[in-house]
Amino acid sequence: MTQRIVILGAGFGGLELSTILSEQAADVAEVTLIDRSDAFVFGFSKLDVLFGRTTADRVRLPYAEFVKPGVRFVQDTITGIDPDTRRVTTTRGTYDADVLVVALGAAYDHAATPGLSVDDEFYSVAGAAGLRERVAGFRSGSAVSWRPVFIGTAFFRFSSLFASASGL
């Protein structure tokens, strides 16, 4: 019996699961992957946009070019999730699932952090592109500190930029 699997979010989690299902369960899974964006952006590439090494358009990887066979990609905005009935509502329709996977990632609450606004973040490509001019205007007063960050079992070096230049 074919299972209808609906995956919400086409970030790392949603893409990885849809890839595994495409490769290992194509005969028993009907996979639908829904995301509001038409393209994936690898997180660290936003730093290249921020520091002017590339443009926002060059770091976008359109889902249509790499979503696996057997996975139906839907670009749409999710407006409701009913976990009891496993029904998802989007701006253009509804999707019923035997298995519903919610992998929507994170979103900033800019108002929760005093001094942070949508003009001060580089989590999004638009934010990184917006900060490019401000960072390019630095003339003095910056320091970089490195500290280890543990995420699961992986070890990363995390760079934080503390700028004393006015306006940032």
PyRosetta script that sets phi, psi and omega in degrees:
from pyrosetta import init, pose_from_sequence

init()
pose = pose_from_sequence("MTQRIVILGAGFGGLELSTILSEQAADVAEVTLIDRSDAFVFGFSKLDVLFGRTTADRVRLPYAEFVKPGVRFVQDTITGIDPDTRRVTTTRGTYDADVLVVALGAAYDHAATPGLSVDDEFYSVAGAAGLRERVAGFRSGSAVSWRPVFIGTAFFRFSSLFASASGL")
pose.set_psi(1, 131.0)
pose.set_omega(1, -179.8)
pose.set_phi(2, -76.8)
pose.set_psi(2, 132.5)
pose.set_omega(2, 177.4)
pose.set_phi(3, -97.5)
pose.set_psi(3, 132.6)
pose.set_omega(3, 174.3)
pose.set_phi(4, -86.9)
pose.set_psi(4, 113.0)
pose.set_omega(4, -179.5)
pose.set_phi(5, -111.7)
pose.set_psi(5, 120.8)
pose.set_omega(5, 178.6)
pose.set_phi(6, -111.8)
pose.set_psi(6, 123.1)
pose.set_omega(6, -179.7)
pose.set_phi(7, -110.6)
pose.set_psi(7, 122.5)
pose.set_omega(7, 179.1)
pose.set_phi(8, -99.2)
pose.set_psi(8, 115.1)
pose.set_omega(8, -179.7)
pose.set_phi(9, 107.2)
pose.set_psi(9, 124.4)
pose.set_omega(9, -178.6)
pose.set_phi(10, -114.0)
pose.set_psi(10, 43.2)
pose.set_omega(10, 170.7)
pose.set_phi(11, -86.6)
pose.set_psi(11, -156.7)
pose.set_omega(11, -178.8)
pose.set_phi(12, -57.1)
pose.set_psi(12, -46.5)
pose.set_omega(12, -177.3)
pose.set_phi(13, -63.7)
pose.set_psi(13, -51.7)
pose.set_omega(13, -179.2)
pose.set_phi(14, -63.5)
pose.set_psi(14, -41.5)
pose.set_omega(14, 178.6)
pose.set_phi(15, -65.6)
pose.set_psi(15, -43.0)
pose.set_omega(15, -179.2)
pose.set_phi(16, -63.3)
pose.set_psi(16, -46.3)
pose.set_omega(16, 179.8)
pose.set_phi(17, -63.2)
pose.set_psi(17, -44.8)
pose.set_omega(17, -179.6)
pose.set_phi(18, -63.8)
pose.set_psi(18, -33.9)
pose.set_omega(18, 176.9)
pose.set_phi(19, -66.6)
pose.set_psi(19, -46.8)
pose.set_omega(19, 179.3)
pose.set_phi(20, -60.8)
pose.set_psi(20, -44.7)
pose.set_omega(20, -179.9)
pose.set_phi(21, -64.7)
pose.set_psi(21, -38.9)
pose.set_omega(21, 178.0)
pose.set_phi(22, -62.2)
pose.set_psi(22, -40.1)
pose.set_omega(22, -176.4)
pose.set_phi(23, -83.1)
pose.set_psi(23, -31.7)
pose.set_omega(23, -171.2)
pose.set_phi(24, -114.9)
pose.set_psi(24, -13.9)
pose.set_omega(24, -175.8)
pose.set_phi(25, -138.6)
pose.set_psi(25, 26.3)
pose.set_omega(25, -175.8)
pose.set_phi(26, -59.6)
pose.set_psi(26, -30.1)
pose.set_omega(26, -178.4)
pose.set_phi(27, -79.7)
pose.set_psi(27, -13.5)
pose.set_omega(27, -178.4)
pose.set_phi(28, -124.1)
pose.set_psi(28, 0.1)
pose.set_omega(28, -176.6)
pose.set_phi(29, -128.4)
pose.set_psi(29, 131.3)
pose.set_omega(29, 171.6)
pose.set_phi(30, -106.0)
pose.set_psi(30, 104.7)
pose.set_omega(30, -169.1)
pose.set_phi(31, -103.2)
pose.set_psi(31, 129.4)
pose.set_omega(31, 172.8)
pose.set_phi(32, -120.4)
pose.set_psi(32, 127.5)
pose.set_omega(32, -179.3)
pose.set_phi(33, -114.0)
pose.set_psi(33, 120.5)
pose.set_omega(33, -176.0)
pose.set_phi(34, -117.2)
pose.set_psi(34, 131.1)
pose.set_omega(34, 175.7)
pose.set_phi(35, -148.0)
pose.set_psi(35, 149.0)
pose.set_omega(35, -179.9)
pose.set_phi(36, -74.2)
pose.set_psi(36, -21.5)
pose.set_omega(36, -178.4)
pose.set_phi(37, -95.3)
pose.set_psi(37, 158.8)
pose.set_omega(37, 175.9)
pose.set_phi(38, -98.0)
pose.set_psi(38, 1.3)
pose.set_omega(38, -175.4)
pose.set_phi(39, -149.6)
pose.set_psi(39, 153.2)
pose.set_omega(39, 176.1)
pose.set_phi(40, -97.7)
pose.set_psi(40, 146.4)
pose.set_omega(40, 174.7)
pose.set_phi(41, -131.5)
pose.set_psi(41, 120.3)
pose.set_omega(41, 177.1)
pose.set_phi(42, -67.4)
pose.set_psi(42, 129.7)
pose.set_omega(42, -171.4)
pose.set_phi(43, -50.2)
pose.set_psi(43, -48.8)
pose.set_omega(43, -175.6)
pose.set_phi(44, -67.7)
pose.set_psi(44, -19.5)
pose.set_omega(44, 178.7)
pose.set_phi(45, -67.7)
pose.set_psi(45, -19.5)
pose.set_omega(45, 177.1)
pose.set_phi(46, -65.1)
pose.set_psi(46, -29.1)
pose.set_omega(46, 175.2)
pose.set_phi(47, -65.8)
pose.set_psi(47, -35.9)
pose.set_omega(47, 176.4)
pose.set_phi(48, -65.1)
pose.set_psi(48, -36.1)
pose.set_omega(48, 175.2)
pose.set_phi(49, -67.1)
pose.set_psi(49, -46.6)
pose.set_omega(49, -179.1)
pose.set_phi(50, -56.6)
pose.set_psi(50, -43.8)
pose.set_omega(50, -176.5)
pose.set_phi(51, -92.7)
pose.set_psi(51, 11.2)
pose.set_omega(51, 171.6)
pose.set_phi(52, 77.7)
pose.set_psi(52, 15.4)
pose.set_omega(52, 179.9)
pose.set_phi(53, -80.8)
pose.set_psi(53, -17.3)
pose.set_omega(53, 177.1)
pose.set_phi(54, -157.8)
pose.set_psi(54, 177.9)
pose.set_omega(54, -179.8)
pose.set_phi(55, -105.9)
pose.set_psi(55, 163.8)
pose.set_omega(55, 179.3)
pose.set_phi(56, -60.3)
pose.set_psi(56, -39.4)
pose.set_omega(56, -179.6)
pose.set_phi(57, -64.0)
pose.set_psi(57, -32.4)
pose.set_omega(57, -176.9)
pose.set_phi(58, -75.7)
pose.set_psi(58, -17.8)
pose.set_omega(58, -179.2)
pose.set_phi(59, -96.2)
pose.set_psi(59, -4.3)
pose.set_omega(59, 179.1)
pose.set_phi(60, -79.1)
pose.set_psi(60, 132.4)
pose.set_omega(60, 176.1)
pose.set_phi(61, -115.9)
pose.set_psi(61, 100.9)
pose.set_omega(61, -176.4)
pose.set_phi(62, -59.7)
pose.set_psi(62, 129.8)
pose.set_omega(62, -179.9)
pose.set_phi(63, -56.5)
pose.set_psi(63, -36.0)
pose.set_omega(63, -178.2)
pose.set_phi(64, -57.8)
pose.set_psi(64, -24.0)
pose.set_omega(64, -177.8)
pose.set_phi(65, -86.3)
pose.set_psi(65, -14.3)
pose.set_omega(65, -176.3)
pose.set_phi(66, -142.1)
pose.set_psi(66, 0.8)
pose.set_omega(66, 174.8)
pose.set_phi(67, -64.3)
pose.set_psi(67, 137.7)
pose.set_omega(67, -172.1)
pose.set_phi(68, -70.9)
pose.set_psi(68, 156.1)
pose.set_omega(68, 175.6)
pose.set_phi(69, -58.9)
pose.set_psi(69, 143.5)
pose.set_omega(69, 180.0)
pose.set_phi(70, 85.9)
pose.set_psi(70, -4.5)
pose.set_omega(70, 177.4)
pose.set_phi(71, -107.9)
pose.set_psi(71, 123.7)
pose.set_omega(71, 177.3)
pose.set_phi(72, -92.5)
pose.set_psi(72, 116.1)
pose.set_omega(72, 178.5)
pose.set_phi(73, -92.7)
pose.set_psi(73, 132.7)
pose.set_omega(73, 178.1)
pose.set_phi(74, -124.6)
pose.set_psi(74, 119.7)
pose.set_omega(74, 173.9)
pose.set_phi(75, -92.0)
pose.set_psi(75, 111.6)
pose.set_omega(75, -177.5)
pose.set_phi(76, -164.2)
pose.set_psi(76, 164.0)
pose.set_omega(76, 178.5)
pose.set_phi(77, -99.4)
pose.set_psi(77, 127.7)
pose.set_omega(77, 179.8)
pose.set_phi(78, -78.5)
pose.set_psi(78, 127.6)
pose.set_omega(78, -179.0)
pose.set_phi(79, -112.1)
pose.set_psi(79, -14.1)
pose.set_omega(79, 179.0)
pose.set_phi(80, -164.2)
pose.set_psi(80, 147.7)
pose.set_omega(80, 176.8)
pose.set_phi(81, -132.8)
pose.set_psi(81, 123.1)
pose.set_omega(81, 175.3)
pose.set_phi(82, -109.0)
pose.set_psi(82, 101.1)
pose.set_omega(82, -176.2)
pose.set_phi(83, -68.1)
pose.set_psi(83, -26.4)
pose.set_omega(83, -179.6)
pose.set_phi(84, -69.1)
pose.set_psi(84, -42.6)
pose.set_omega(84, -179.6)
pose.set_phi(85, -96.4)
pose.set_psi(85, -4.8)
pose.set_omega(85, -176.2)
pose.set_phi(86, 54.6)
pose.set_psi(86, 47.5)
pose.set_omega(86, 178.6)
pose.set_phi(87, -115.8)
pose.set_psi(87, 134.4)
pose.set_omega(87, 178.8)
pose.set_phi(88, -114.5)
pose.set_psi(88, 133.8)
pose.set_omega(88, 176.4)
pose.set_phi(89, -111.0)
pose.set_psi(89, 134.8)
pose.set_omega(89, 176.3)
pose.set_phi(90, -121.7)
pose.set_psi(90, 179.0)
pose.set_omega(90, 179.5)
pose.set_phi(91, -65.4)
pose.set_psi(91, -20.3)
pose.set_omega(91, -177.1)
pose.set_phi(92, -117.6)
pose.set_psi(92, 2.3)
pose.set_omega(92, -179.6)
pose.set_phi(93, 171.1)
pose.set_psi(93, -169.5)
pose.set_omega(93, 177.7)
pose.set_phi(94, -128.1)
pose.set_psi(94, 154.0)
pose.set_omega(94, -179.0)
pose.set_phi(95, -135.4)
pose.set_psi(95, 123.7)
pose.set_omega(95, 177.1)
pose.set_phi(96, -99.5)
pose.set_psi(96, 142.9)
pose.set_omega(96, -175.5)
pose.set_phi(97, -133.4)
pose.set_psi(97, 147.1)
pose.set_omega(97, 166.4)
pose.set_phi(98, -82.0)
pose.set_psi(98, -35.4)
pose.set_omega(98, 176.7)
pose.set_phi(99, -129.6)
pose.set_psi(99, 124.4)
pose.set_omega(99, -179.4)
pose.set_phi(100, -114.6)
pose.set_psi(100, 123.8)
pose.set_omega(100, -179.2)
pose.set_phi(101, -115.2)
pose.set_psi(101, 123.5)
pose.set_omega(101, 178.9)
pose.set_phi(102, -105.3)
pose.set_psi(102, 110.7)
pose.set_omega(102, -178.7)
pose.set_phi(103, -134.2)
pose.set_psi(103, 57.4)
pose.set_omega(103, -171.0)
pose.set_phi(104, -83.8)
pose.set_psi(104, -4.6)
pose.set_omega(104, 177.5)
pose.set_phi(105, 76.8)
pose.set_psi(105, -156.5)
pose.set_omega(105, -174.1)
pose.set_phi(106, -116.1)
pose.set_psi(106, 158.8)
pose.set_omega(106, 174.0)
pose.set_phi(107, -140.1)
pose.set_psi(107, 144.9)
pose.set_omega(107, 179.4)
pose.set_phi(108, -82.0)
pose.set_psi(108, 143.9)
pose.set_omega(108, 167.6)
pose.set_phi(109, -107.9)
pose.set_psi(109, 86.2)
pose.set_omega(109, -174.3)
pose.set_phi(110, -57.6)
pose.set_psi(110, -34.8)
pose.set_omega(110, -177.7)
pose.set_phi(111, -67.7)
pose.set_psi(111, -20.4)
pose.set_omega(111, -177.7)
pose.set_phi(112, -77.3)
pose.set_psi(112, -14.4)
pose.set_omega(112, -179.9)
pose.set_phi(113, -115.1)
pose.set_psi(113, 109.1)
pose.set_omega(113, -179.2)
pose.set_phi(114, -54.9)
pose.set_psi(114, 129.2)
pose.set_omega(114, 177.7)
pose.set_phi(115, 90.8)
pose.set_psi(115, -12.5)
pose.set_omega(115, 179.5)
pose.set_phi(116, -93.6)
pose.set_psi(116, 135.1)
pose.set_omega(116, 176.4)
pose.set_phi(117, -137.0)
pose.set_psi(117, 174.8)
pose.set_omega(117, 178.9)
pose.set_phi(118, -63.1)
pose.set_psi(118, -16.5)
pose.set_omega(118, 178.5)
pose.set_phi(119, -86.8)
pose.set_psi(119, -0.4)
pose.set_omega(119, -174.6)
pose.set_phi(120, -118.9)
pose.set_psi(120, 15.7)
pose.set_omega(120, -176.1)
pose.set_phi(121, -119.7)
pose.set_psi(121, 155.7)
pose.set_omega(121, 174.0)
pose.set_phi(122, -126.9)
pose.set_psi(122, 23.2)
pose.set_omega(122, 175.9)
pose.set_phi(123, -69.7)
pose.set_psi(123, -34.4)
pose.set_omega(123, 178.6)
pose.set_phi(124, -100.5)
pose.set_psi(124, 159.1)
pose.set_omega(124, 176.6)
pose.set_phi(125, -64.3)
pose.set_psi(125, -40.6)
pose.set_omega(125, 179.1)
pose.set_phi(126, -63.2)
pose.set_psi(126, -39.9)
pose.set_omega(126, 177.8)
pose.set_phi(127, -63.8)
pose.set_psi(127, -44.3)
pose.set_omega(127, 179.0)
pose.set_phi(128, -62.7)
pose.set_psi(128, -43.7)
pose.set_omega(128, 179.0)
pose.set_phi(129, -64.3)
pose.set_psi(129, -38.1)
pose.set_omega(129, 179.5)
pose.set_phi(130, -66.4)
pose.set_psi(130, -34.0)
pose.set_omega(130, 179.5)
pose.set_phi(131, -79.0)
pose.set_psi(131, -15.3)
pose.set_omega(131, -175.5)
pose.set_phi(132, -52.2)
pose.set_psi(132, -48.5)
pose.set_omega(132, -177.7)
pose.set_phi(133, -66.5)
pose.set_psi(133, -38.1)
pose.set_omega(133, 179.9)
pose.set_phi(134, -66.2)
pose.set_psi(134, -42.2)
pose.set_omega(134, 179.0)
pose.set_phi(135, -67.4)
pose.set_psi(135, -39.7)
pose.set_omega(135, 178.8)
pose.set_phi(136, -62.8)
pose.set_psi(136, -23.5)
pose.set_omega(136, 179.9)
pose.set_phi(137, -82.3)
pose.set_psi(137, -2.2)
pose.set_omega(137, 177.4)
pose.set_phi(138, -58.5)
pose.set_psi(138, 133.7)
pose.set_omega(138, 175.4)
pose.set_phi(139, -118.1)
pose.set_psi(139, -25.7)
pose.set_omega(139, 177.7)
pose.set_phi(140, -171.1)
pose.set_psi(140, 170.2)
pose.set_omega(140, 171.4)
pose.set_phi(141, 85.9)
pose.set_psi(141, 46.4)
pose.set_omega(141, 176.4)
pose.set_phi(142, -129.2)
pose.set_psi(142, 152.2)
pose.set_omega(142, 176.3)
pose.set_phi(143, -141.2)
pose.set_psi(143, 144.5)
pose.set_omega(143, 178.8)
pose.set_phi(144, -116.5)
pose.set_psi(144, 132.5)
pose.set_omega(144, 176.2)
pose.set_phi(145, -122.3)
pose.set_psi(145, 144.3)
pose.set_omega(145, 179.6)
pose.set_phi(146, -115.5)
pose.set_psi(146, 135.6)
pose.set_omega(146, 175.3)
pose.set_phi(147, -145.2)
pose.set_psi(147, 148.3)
pose.set_omega(147, 179.4)
pose.set_phi(148, -74.5)
pose.set_psi(148, 143.7)
pose.set_omega(148, 176.1)
pose.set_phi(149, -127.9)
pose.set_psi(149, 129.1)
pose.set_omega(149, 178.6)
pose.set_phi(150, -102.1)
pose.set_psi(150, 124.8)
pose.set_omega(150, 177.6)
pose.set_phi(151, -127.5)
pose.set_psi(151, 108.7)
pose.set_omega(151, -175.0)
pose.set_phi(152, 61.2)
pose.set_psi(152, -125.3)
pose.set_omega(152, 178.9)
pose.set_phi(153, -103.0)
pose.set_psi(153, 0.0)
pose.set_omega(153, -178.3)
pose.set_phi(154, -88.1)
pose.set_psi(154, 149.4)
pose.set_omega(154, 178.6)
pose.set_phi(155, -116.1)
pose.set_psi(155, 127.9)
pose.set_omega(155, 179.6)
pose.set_phi(156, -126.8)
pose.set_psi(156, 152.4)
pose.set_omega(156, 168.6)
pose.set_phi(157, -97.4)
pose.set_psi(157, 123.9)
pose.set_omega(157, -176.1)
pose.set_phi(158, -107.4)
pose.set_psi(158, 126.6)
pose.set_omega(158, 179.2)
pose.set_phi(159, -101.0)
pose.set_psi(159, 130.8)
pose.set_omega(159, 172.6)
pose.set_phi(160, -118.7)
pose.set_psi(160, 135.4)
pose.set_omega(160, -179.7)
pose.set_phi(161, -101.7)
pose.set_psi(161, 119.9)
pose.set_omega(161, 176.4)
pose.set_phi(162, -109.9)
pose.set_psi(162, 109.5)
pose.set_omega(162, -175.3)
pose.set_phi(163, -107.3)
pose.set_psi(163, 135.0)
pose.set_omega(163, 175.1)
pose.set_phi(164, -103.9)
pose.set_psi(164, 3.5)
pose.set_omega(164, 177.7)
pose.set_phi(165, -67.1)
pose.set_psi(165, 141.9)
pose.set_omega(165, -177.6)
pose.set_phi(166, -65.5)
pose.set_psi(166, 144.4)
pose.set_omega(166, 176.9)
pose.set_phi(167, 90.1)
pose.set_psi(167, -0.9)
pose.set_omega(167, 178.5)
pose.set_phi(168, -131.8)
pose.dump_pdb("model.pdb")
